[in-house]
């Protein structure tokens, strides 16, 4: 159970949160919630949409033994 929760469910949850924050949550809501300058928000948006899901997926593959 420990292996499943820490190595499989945590990366899956992180991937779901990143996908929700980057693609589903309205831009106005996330912009208001973060309250960072415009340029910083644009960088955050790119990272949360593209970099974070790829990184979490690679971690998931590594833990699963594929990589």
PyMOL commands that set and color helices and strands:
alter all, ss='L'
color gray80, all
select helices_A, chain A and resi 2-24+27-34+38-64
alter helices_A, ss='H'
color red, helices_A
deselect
rebuild
show_as cartoon
